[in-house]
Amino acid sequence: MSLQTLVDYFNDRFEQEHRSHYRRPFILESGLVSGLFGPIRIGPIRISSAFAPLYEISSRAQLIGHVSACSVSAYDDDFQRGKIVDCSNLLTDVIKQPVDFQSIINIDRLCRTVHLLNALAIRQAGEILMLDVDPRHILGIKQDHGAYFEEIAVKCGLETKHIAISMTVNNFYALHHTRLLEGLNNYRQRGYQIALNVGHLYAAHGVTGLVTKLSPDYLRVIAPENNGRGYAGAESQRLDALKTLIGGIGGRIIVQQQNPEEQAPIAAMPGFDLVQGGYYDNRPDGAPHRLHLPSESPVAITP
């Protein structure tokens, strides 16, 4: 099935489901898919995709998948040079309007559909596609989490076992961990892999219980930078604790790089075998290079 056929299909579907807000939001231009979002009175924004490579460095930097993020620009701007943003900020920061659960659910679904369509051009069989889900999306769905998106994935020929649903760990939602666990486990029952995005190491405090109860497939952590004097003792202890924790439940740590060349030594430490970022794209040792969207390829995607 051609990409244009898929775009037309999802335009029909979104138009039927959201007659007053999403009228044929998907656009295919120059082989890239973007989605329009926002009320006409302020001008719609264009949402496209940026992908950070996910490497298994223990196997000579083998590319095993991609981590998606939103690239946002005004509708009449060059969306090839869009700004990388957290999907959860699109409503609160860009649109400047009261946020409700249904709005979060709708924008989450729109973004993930755009990412999935764009991933068809770069993804190889068996590779992982990691997609963020807003905690408010999980809280807003009462049951059957992942069922809606499973239909979209199947239409695109992708099995749920090759999709990793990633949720950022946020202390703001600590009181809702029980419901979040239920939602993430619903995704898991449908075959999705699960990732928790801890972000910076200082945010890892207090996530032990959540990680132990959920047993995620992946734990995403932003690597500290080496300032030439080694890594701070507290950071080293947190890293060791996280390695022990995730290793004990059969999961894997993904080292996220913001300054890849300086943070590369962290990825080489024992216990780390997955790295998110573009440092290995241009290695001379034969490590694979893969297309990124938009044209300004991100080195790393930050939560």
Buried (B, 14 or more C-beta within 10 A) or exposed (E): EEBEEBBBBBBEBBBEEBEEBBEEBBBBEEEBBBBBBBEEEEEBBBBBBBBBBBBBBEEEBEBBBBBBBBBBBBBEEEBBEBEBBBBBEBBBEBBEEEBEBEBBBBBBBBBBBBBBBBBBEBBEEEBBBBBBBBBBBBBBBEEEBBEBBBEBBEBBEBEBEBBBBBBBBBEEBEEBBEBBBBBBBBBBEBBBBBBBBBBBBEBBEEBEEBBEBBBBBBBBBBBBBBEEEEBEEEBBEBBEBBBEBBEEBEBBBBBBBBBBEBBBEBBEBEEBBBBBBBBBBEEEEEBBEBEBBBEEBBBBBBB
